[in-house]
Amino acid sequence: MGIPQTIAEMSRALHGGQVSSVELTRALLERVQRSQPALNAFVTVTAEEALAEAAAADRRLAAGERGPLLGVPMAHKDIFCTRDVLTTCGSRMLANFVAPYDATAVARLRAAGMVMLGKLNMDEFAMGSSNETSHFGPVANPWDLKRVPGGSSGGSAAAVAARLVPGATATDTGGSIRQPAALCGVTGLKPTYGRVSRYGMIAFASSLDQGGVITLTAEDSALMLSAMAGYDERDSTSVDMPVPDYAAGLERPLAGLRIGLLKEFFDKGLDPAIEAPLRAAIAELQAQGATLHEVSLPNLPLSVPTYYVVAPAECSSNLARFDGVRFGYRCENPRDLKDLYERSRGEGFGAEVKRRIMTGTYVLSAGYYDAYYLKAQRVRQLIANDFARAFAQVDLLVGPTTPTVAFELGVKDDNPVTMYLNDIYTIGANLAGLPALSLPCGFAHGLPAGMQFIGPQFSEERLLNVAHRYQRVTDWHLRAPPGYAS
Amino acid sequence: MAELKPDDIARIAHLARLALTDAEVPAYTLSMSRIMNLVGELQRVETSGVEPMSHSLPGAAARLRPDQVTETDHRAEYQRNAPQTEAGLYLVPRVIE
């Protein structure tokens, strides 16, 4: 029997008794092992623990327990703390860090019966858009091994695209779920800021970081988000609001849906080869009854400069905790305490992380705070106001996820700014704290192209609904990279 | 606009407690100048009267909870990740001679 592809299909097969969780887990672990030399999607594979969890899930199923995630294999981005399992955040700094507790998102998916196969590679401390900054080496894009999978959740996107797991956790500070999802041809959802607890999710920029999921389908994202989301007293920014059953609203018809075409996203930077399938995908939504309205957010082009003040500033504060004393890397033979701090951090962090820490330190330093940091926070408010005005007129915004398809490994090494501009369409949603989803809408130059929806706060249900209705009549999301089919 | 010099990089690295090698300084001087040029675009934006936005949560105030002990002692467990400990203490180079 072929292995089912999606979480929903696996769940049906598990509940119907056609396959056991142990059988699924074994089959996928074998794929993971086989893929590692070429893809490098995993930092840690927890085969033994996975088989034990799968056996436990099989016992729960045999006892009559039901649940859409029970017994379904998955993997976590290595930014989520997993009790007694290596949690590296893609960094030399944490190369030996064994988390003493589970992140809330991990604990909730564990309780729902998902089986963790291991920890997924990522850009170091989630800082990057290509997965090339990982201490554990780059991840390859399963569609073309010479190309990047995107980042920072590159391992998550590559693993789902290569059918190693049907779903993975991921995090998004400036596009780190949506951009790799687009470049690998899978579905990625960044929830509203505050929807998923950040407890146990290693912090990069605390006012922007948000945990979410990468899956093949919107339906599967709905299933995972329903289990992960919700209030957590351990995260003071987690929002105390009921979590809907996201899967229940998937079939709602699109008649009456007002879609805003984001003018600023169809600029000269967008590859026309992406624009063509994107326009066709939007026409498909119109064919189902949605109406299209051109919307302009004049301050949105300021997202990238705003982000590169706010995110490094928060990063420089958050990463101050890595001091070589309580956990993490320590340099050899420190002369004194200052030498211990400076060399542990200088040797433990990679080049991009150090650049962001220093950029943040600079914009927060005496004499520059008002000119850079406060200024950026004011522009952030202007960007959020633009979104609020748009959502008075339309239900969601549509545009591309990335300006180009996956680029080749190593091509954006010299100038960090060219890498930063790759997130030009995704950063706005983080600054305003909005939910956003990327889904495959076709191919450009033979590589996946992504369509992005951005909605008002807590509109995940609607975003998933629209994505699902699109995926019901198209099959881009089910196309597997050659050699990685079921 | 904000052209950084090698001395600036050395000062920032010190503030951030990052030891840089001699080879790293010129590379960061160039790349961080490029970032500050990108960020410099913000100076052209009119923002008078706009409140700085620190987060996106609607009207969220810091939440309070009753002042009760909720955690148990995890010291031994947490110190397993420490580079050097002794008798439950974290060891660092001598600070006071």
Interface residues (C-beta under 8 A of the other chain):
Chain A: N96 F97 V98 P100 Y193 G194 S207 E233 S236 T237 V239 N299 L302 V304 P305 T306 Y308 V309 S316 A320 D323 G324 V325 R326 F327 G328 Y329 R330 P334 R335 D336 L337 K338 D339 L340 Y341 E342 R343 R345 G346 E347 F349 A351 K354 R355 I357 M358 T359 T361 Y362 V363 S365 A371 Y372 L374 K375 A376 Q377 R378 V379 R380 Q381 L382 A384 N415 P416 V417 Y420 L431 A432 G433 L434 Q457
Chain B: L4 D8 I9 I12 A13 H14 L15 A16 R17 L18 A19 L20 T21 E24 A27 Y28 S31 M32 R34 I35 M36 N37 L38 V39 G40 E41 L42 Q43 V45 T47 V50 E51 P52 M53 S54 H55 S56 L57 P58 A60 A62 R63 R65 H74 E77 Y78 R80 N81 A82 P83 Q84 Y90 V92 P93 R94 V95
